Amino acid sequence: MMPASAPLLLWRLGKAYRWYSRETRGELVWRLSGGRVRLRNMANYVDHGGWLRENDSWKRYFTDMLLSEGSLSREYIDQAYVGYLMREHEAARINASYRLMRVITVELFLRRFLA
């Protein structure tokens, strides 16, 4: 890993190298398979939906932060809707992970700067 004090040029070269190596690998697999196999870019993938459905500590954290009486976002965001999103997401009827992430971001902002 390059130190943060490295010149910007080196960072750009490293980023270009990583992108090129990923793209080249995907293109090589695509050509060798005769167009039957395509590698998806999963380098930056995070399974927020899985975290919120399967991990009990994350579920508790979100419930405590967003639906408790001490929630500061109550004034700005409809708590019934947030509860609906959490129930439907946990039941796997919808994927509300990104909507819930936005709500938790608002809540954390309010707790950090307005509390």
N, CA, C and O of each residue as an XYZ file, in Angstrom:
460
protein
N       0.847     -1.183      0.000
C       0.000      0.000      0.000
C       0.884      1.234      0.000
O       1.882      1.304      0.716
N       0.506      2.181     -0.798
C       1.267      3.432     -0.873
C       0.925      4.331      0.315
O      -0.227      4.369      0.747
N       1.896      5.040      0.838
C       1.595      5.973      1.926
C       0.788      7.158      1.392
O       0.852      7.482      0.206
N       0.039      7.789      2.272
C      -0.794      8.929      1.875
C       0.055     10.094      1.384
O      -0.437     10.951      0.649
N       1.321     10.137      1.780
C       2.187     11.246      1.381
C       2.794     11.052     -0.012
O       3.534     11.914     -0.485
N       2.492      9.940     -0.665
C       3.043      9.684     -2.005
C       2.485     10.714     -2.989
O       1.360     11.186     -2.825
N       3.264     11.058     -4.002
C       2.787     12.032     -4.989
C       1.517     11.539     -5.694
O       1.311     10.339     -5.875
N       0.680     12.493     -6.081
C      -0.593     12.179     -6.725
C      -0.400     11.357     -7.992
O      -1.235     10.511     -8.315
N       0.674     11.593     -8.700
C       0.952     10.835     -9.921
C       1.043      9.342     -9.631
O       0.517      8.532    -10.394
N       1.703      8.968     -8.541
C       1.821      7.553     -8.195
C       0.454      6.956     -7.851
O       0.167      5.812     -8.206
N      -0.376      7.719     -7.169
C      -1.724      7.239     -6.860
C      -2.522      7.010     -8.148
O      -3.232      6.013     -8.283
N      -2.394      7.937     -9.078
C      -3.122      7.797    -10.353
C      -2.614      6.592    -11.144
O      -3.400      5.865    -11.750
N      -1.317      6.389    -11.134
C      -0.756      5.234    -11.834
C      -1.239      3.926    -11.190
O      -1.577      2.975    -11.894
N      -1.270      3.882     -9.872
C      -1.753      2.689     -9.181
C      -3.217      2.404     -9.482
O      -3.604      1.253     -9.687
N      -4.027      3.454     -9.508
C      -5.452      3.291     -9.826
C      -5.630      2.790    -11.259
O      -6.444      1.903    -11.517
N      -4.861      3.364    -12.191
C      -4.950      2.933    -13.592
C      -4.518      1.474    -13.731
O      -5.132      0.713    -14.478
N      -3.467      1.085    -13.017
C      -2.997     -0.303    -13.068
C      -4.076     -1.253    -12.567
O      -4.343     -2.271    -13.205
N      -4.708     -0.934    -11.424
C      -5.756     -1.808    -10.880
C      -6.928     -1.914    -11.843
O      -7.453     -3.006    -12.060
N      -7.349     -0.780    -12.430
C      -8.469     -0.803    -13.362
C      -8.118     -1.635    -14.590
O      -8.912     -2.465    -15.032
N      -6.913     -1.408    -15.142
C      -6.507     -2.112    -16.346
C      -6.398     -3.615    -16.103
O      -6.811     -4.409    -16.948
N      -5.846     -4.012    -14.953
C      -5.695     -5.448    -14.690
C      -7.063     -6.114    -14.541
O      -7.250     -7.239    -15.005
N      -8.025     -5.434    -13.899
C      -9.370     -6.003    -13.775
C     -10.050     -6.109    -15.132
O     -10.641     -7.136    -15.464
N      -9.960     -5.023    -15.921
C     -10.590     -5.021    -17.236
C      -9.963     -6.058    -18.159
O     -10.672     -6.735    -18.905
N      -8.652     -6.186    -18.115
C      -7.952     -7.149    -18.962
C      -8.351     -8.572    -18.601
O      -8.585     -9.398    -19.484
N      -8.428     -8.860    -17.299
C      -8.825    -10.204    -16.853
C     -10.236    -10.527    -17.344
O     -10.482    -11.622    -17.850
N     -11.160     -9.579    -17.198
C     -12.532     -9.797    -17.654
C     -12.607     -9.992    -19.150
O     -13.340    -10.856    -19.631
N     -11.850     -9.191    -19.894
C     -11.842     -9.305    -21.350
C     -11.237    -10.634    -21.798
O     -11.710    -11.242    -22.758
N     -10.192    -11.082    -21.104
C      -9.555    -12.356    -21.433
C     -10.537    -13.515    -21.231
O     -10.648    -14.390    -22.090
N     -11.236    -13.525    -20.121
C     -12.223    -14.578    -19.862
C     -13.327    -14.526    -20.906
O     -13.772    -15.565    -21.392
N     -13.772    -13.323    -21.254
C     -14.830    -13.145    -22.254
C     -14.401    -13.740    -23.600
O     -15.174    -14.455    -24.238
N     -13.190    -13.450    -24.021
C     -12.709    -13.946    -25.311
C     -12.460    -15.451    -25.307
O     -12.818    -16.142    -26.261
N     -11.844    -15.964    -24.232
C     -11.552    -17.398    -24.167
C     -12.822    -18.236    -24.084
O     -12.839    -19.379    -24.542
N     -13.870    -17.690    -23.512
C     -15.120    -18.448    -23.394
C     -16.006    -18.283    -24.621
O     -17.109    -18.828    -24.670
N     -15.540    -17.551    -25.592
C     -16.337    -17.342    -26.790
C     -17.557    -16.476    -26.529
O     -18.574    -16.619    -27.207
N     -17.467    -15.586    -25.561
C     -18.574    -14.683    -25.255
C     -19.631    -15.283    -24.351
O     -20.705    -14.704    -24.185
N     -19.341    -16.449    -23.757
C     -20.343    -17.098    -22.896
C     -20.203    -16.708    -21.424
O     -21.163    -16.843    -20.665
N     -19.034    -16.228    -21.005
C     -18.807    -15.902    -19.599
C     -18.388    -14.441    -19.494
O     -17.487    -13.987    -20.201
N     -19.061    -13.705    -18.593
C     -18.706    -12.313    -18.333
C     -18.475    -12.158    -16.837
O     -19.354    -12.488    -16.040
N     -17.309    -11.664    -16.445
C     -17.014    -11.417    -15.038
C     -17.565    -10.059    -14.640
O     -17.285     -9.051    -15.288
N     -18.353    -10.038    -13.569
C     -18.867     -8.773    -13.069
C     -17.833     -8.119    -12.167
O     -17.047     -8.802    -11.511
N     -17.839     -6.800    -12.141
C     -16.940     -6.064    -11.269
C     -17.562     -6.013     -9.871
O     -18.517     -5.274     -9.636
N     -17.015     -6.800     -8.953
C     -17.539     -6.861     -7.591
C     -16.544     -6.262     -6.599
O     -16.627     -6.534     -5.401
N     -15.615     -5.460     -7.078
C     -14.558     -4.934     -6.219
C     -15.101     -4.051     -5.105
O     -14.559     -4.058     -3.999
N     -16.152     -3.295     -5.370
C     -16.679     -2.354     -4.381
C     -18.048     -2.769     -3.851
O     -18.775     -1.935     -3.313
N     -18.407     -4.027     -3.991
C     -19.733     -4.488     -3.594
C     -19.813     -4.698     -2.083
O     -18.921     -5.297     -1.480
N     -20.879     -4.205     -1.488
C     -21.168     -4.423     -0.068
C     -22.614     -4.891      0.028
O     -23.510     -4.259     -0.531
N     -22.843     -5.982      0.724
C     -24.188     -6.555      0.834
C     -24.934     -5.944      2.020
O     -25.093     -6.587      3.058
N     -25.391     -4.696      1.861
C     -26.137     -4.036      2.933
C     -27.432     -4.787      3.232
O     -27.813     -4.947      4.391
N     -28.091     -5.238      2.197
C     -29.353     -5.954      2.389
C     -29.184     -7.187      3.253
O     -29.998     -7.443      4.141
N     -28.135     -7.951      3.001
C     -27.867     -9.140      3.802
C     -27.547     -8.801      5.246
O     -27.977     -9.495      6.167
N     -26.792     -7.734      5.439
C     -26.474     -7.318      6.805
C     -27.744     -7.024      7.587
O     -27.892     -7.452      8.732
N     -28.652     -6.296      6.970
C     -29.855     -5.864      7.679
C     -30.859     -6.994      7.864
O     -31.696     -6.929      8.765
N     -30.794     -8.016      7.038
C     -31.721     -9.141      7.183
C     -31.207    -10.215      8.129
O     -31.979    -10.782      8.902
N     -29.926    -10.496      8.075
C     -29.399    -11.678      8.748
C     -28.634    -11.399     10.031
O     -28.549    -12.274     10.893
N     -28.083    -10.222     10.177
C     -27.248     -9.923     11.330
C     -28.084     -9.274     12.427
O     -28.564     -8.153     12.262
N     -28.259     -9.975     13.547
C     -29.116     -9.473     14.622
C     -28.600     -8.175     15.231
O     -29.396     -7.312     15.601
N     -27.293     -8.024     15.342
C     -26.772     -6.793     15.945
C     -27.047     -5.578     15.054
O     -27.345     -4.497     15.562
N     -26.950     -5.748     13.723
C     -27.282     -4.638     12.825
C     -28.765     -4.327     12.887
O     -29.147     -3.157     12.893
N     -29.616     -5.354     12.934
C     -31.065     -5.114     13.036
C     -31.396     -4.338     14.299
O     -32.171     -3.383     14.267
N     -30.795     -4.761     15.427
C     -31.022     -4.058     16.698
C     -30.541     -2.617     16.631
O     -31.217     -1.701     17.101
N     -29.366     -2.427     16.043
C     -28.794     -1.092     15.923
C     -29.726     -0.170     15.138
O     -30.009      0.945     15.574
N     -30.200     -0.633     13.983
C     -31.085      0.187     13.160
C     -32.406      0.449     13.865
O     -32.928      1.563     13.813
N     -32.945     -0.556     14.516
C     -34.203     -0.374     15.238
C     -34.031      0.625     16.372
O     -34.863      1.515     16.550
N     -32.963      0.483     17.133
C     -32.720      1.410     18.242
C     -32.483      2.832     17.748
O     -32.968      3.786     18.355
N     -31.755      2.981     16.672
C     -31.443      4.319     16.164
C     -32.644      4.997     15.518
O     -32.861      6.195     15.705
N     -33.421      4.235     14.762
C     -34.453      4.867     13.942
C     -35.853      4.842     14.542
O     -36.650      5.740     14.270
N     -36.166      3.842     15.344
C     -37.538      3.708     15.826
C     -37.701      3.950     17.319
O     -38.807      3.831     17.846
N     -36.629      4.285     18.000
C     -36.734      4.527     19.437
C     -37.322      5.913     19.698
O     -37.422      6.742     18.793
N     -37.702      6.145     20.940
C     -38.248      7.447     21.320
C     -37.186      8.540     21.241
O     -37.516      9.712     21.059
N     -35.934      8.173     21.376
C     -34.856      9.153     21.344
C     -34.375      9.512     19.950
O     -33.416     10.271     19.803
N     -35.019      8.983     18.935
C     -34.608      9.242     17.556
C     -34.834     10.715     17.210
O     -35.943     11.229     17.362
N     -33.798     11.379     16.755
C     -33.903     12.796     16.394
C     -34.533     13.004     15.022
O     -35.008     14.098     14.717
N     -34.541     11.968     14.198
C     -35.109     12.105     12.855
C     -36.631     12.012     12.863
O     -37.259     12.194     11.821
N     -37.238     11.732     14.019
C     -38.697     11.657     14.119
C     -39.370     12.928     13.618
O     -40.450     12.890     13.027
N     -38.713     14.046     13.867
C     -39.273     15.346     13.488
C     -39.298     15.536     11.973
O     -40.125     16.284     11.453
N     -38.400     14.865     11.274
C     -38.224     15.094      9.841
C     -38.695     13.939      8.964
O     -39.051     14.151      7.804
N     -38.702     12.727      9.499
C     -38.993     11.541      8.695
C     -40.132     10.765      9.348
O     -40.137     10.564     10.563
N     -41.087     10.335      8.548
C     -42.243      9.582      9.041
C     -41.798      8.234      9.601
O     -41.299      7.384      8.864
N     -41.977      8.044     10.897
C     -41.524      6.825     11.556
C     -42.340      5.599     11.129
O     -41.824      4.481     11.132
N     -43.581      5.799     10.773
C     -44.393      4.675     10.288
C     -43.806      4.133      8.986
O     -43.759      2.923      8.766
N     -43.364      5.044      8.135
C     -42.761      4.624      6.874
C     -41.436      3.897      7.098
O     -41.146      2.906      6.428
N     -40.638      4.391      8.036
C     -39.369      3.738      8.358
C     -39.634      2.335      8.911
O     -38.944      1.382      8.550
N     -40.634      2.214      9.786
C     -41.011      0.898     10.307
C     -41.463     -0.034      9.203
O     -41.112     -1.213      9.192
N     -42.252      0.505      8.262
C     -42.702     -0.281      7.112
C     -41.502     -0.768      6.294
O     -41.436     -1.936      5.911
N     -40.555      0.138      6.030
C     -39.361     -0.248      5.266
C     -38.595     -1.359      5.967
O     -38.152     -2.312      5.327
N     -38.440     -1.239      7.278
C     -37.676     -2.245      8.016
C     -38.392     -3.596      8.016
O     -37.751     -4.633      7.841
N     -39.708     -3.594      8.209
C     -40.469     -4.861      8.210
C     -40.426     -5.531      6.837
O     -40.169     -6.730      6.730
N     -40.677     -4.751      5.796
C     -40.696     -5.316      4.443
C     -39.306     -5.789      4.013
O     -39.172     -6.804      3.329
N     -38.290     -5.056      4.413
C     -36.921     -5.466      4.065
C     -36.553     -6.759      4.789
O     -35.967     -7.663      4.193
N     -36.895     -6.844      6.067
C     -36.560     -8.049      6.830
C     -37.305     -9.274      6.297
O     -36.780    -10.387      6.326
N     -38.527     -9.063      5.811
C     -39.301    -10.163      5.243
C     -38.872    -10.480      3.804
O     -39.393    -11.413      3.193
N     -37.938     -9.714      3.272
C     -37.388     -9.902      1.913
C     -38.433     -9.665      0.830
O     -38.338    -10.234     -0.257
N     -39.421     -8.835      1.117
C     -40.381     -8.473      0.074
C     -39.876     -7.313     -0.773
O     -40.223     -7.197     -1.949
N     -39.047     -6.449     -0.168
C     -38.415     -5.363     -0.914
C     -36.965     -5.248     -0.445
O     -36.606     -5.727      0.631
N     -36.148     -4.611     -1.264
C     -34.778     -4.306     -0.858
C     -34.729     -2.817     -0.525
O     -34.575     -1.979     -1.413
N     -34.860     -2.499      0.752
C     -34.898     -1.108      1.208
C     -33.579     -0.700      1.837
O     -33.530      0.288      2.571
N     -32.520     -1.429      1.571
C     -31.258     -1.161      2.265
C     -30.744      0.242      1.988
O     -30.290      0.914      2.914
N     -30.801      0.703      0.754
C     -30.268      2.021      0.455
C     -31.159      3.126      1.028
O     -30.652      4.161      1.461
N     -32.460      2.924      1.034
C     -33.341      3.911      1.671
C     -33.078      3.977      3.165
O     -33.044      5.061      3.747
N     -32.889      2.809      3.791
C     -32.596      2.787      5.223
C     -31.228      3.389      5.518
O     -31.047      4.030      6.553
N     -30.273      3.193      4.630
C     -28.960      3.805      4.824
C     -29.057      5.327      4.777
O     -28.364      6.021      5.521
N     -29.912      5.840      3.909
C     -30.102      7.295      3.859
C     -30.716      7.813      5.146
O     -30.312      8.857      5.660
N     -31.698      7.080      5.669
C     -32.346      7.511      6.905
C     -31.365      7.459      8.069
O     -31.339      8.375      8.891
N     -30.563      6.412      8.154
C     -29.600      6.312      9.248
C     -28.535      7.399      9.121
O     -28.018      7.875     10.131
N     -28.203      7.795      7.901
C     -27.254      8.887      7.705
C     -27.817     10.195      8.244
O     -27.105     10.962      8.891
N     -29.094     10.449      7.978
C     -29.735     11.648      8.518
C     -29.733     11.595     10.038
O     -29.428     12.590     10.696
N     -30.074     10.438     10.596
C     -30.108     10.294     12.051
C     -28.730     10.534     12.662
O     -28.612     11.245     13.659
N     -27.700      9.954     12.080
C     -26.345     10.149     12.593
C     -25.895     11.597     12.471
O     -25.222     12.118     13.361
N     -26.265     12.253     11.366
C     -25.943     13.667     11.194
C     -26.610     14.494     12.300
O     -25.971     15.343     12.921
N     -27.882     14.240     12.532
C     -28.600     14.994     13.563
C     -27.998     14.766     14.939
O     -27.871     15.701     15.729
N     -27.629     13.528     15.225
C     -27.035     13.239     16.541
C     -25.663     13.881     16.692
O     -25.279     14.307     17.781
N     -24.938     13.944     15.596
C     -23.586     14.501     15.667
C     -23.595     16.031     15.757
O     -22.832     16.613     16.529
N     -24.455     16.679     14.970
C     -24.358     18.133     14.844
C     -25.485     18.912     15.535
O     -25.329     20.109     15.776
N     -26.598     18.278     15.855
C     -27.696     19.018     16.473
C     -28.003     18.592     17.902
O     -28.792     19.250     18.580
N     -27.405     17.520     18.368
C     -27.707     17.050     19.724
C     -26.828     17.721     20.751
O     -26.949     17.442     21.944
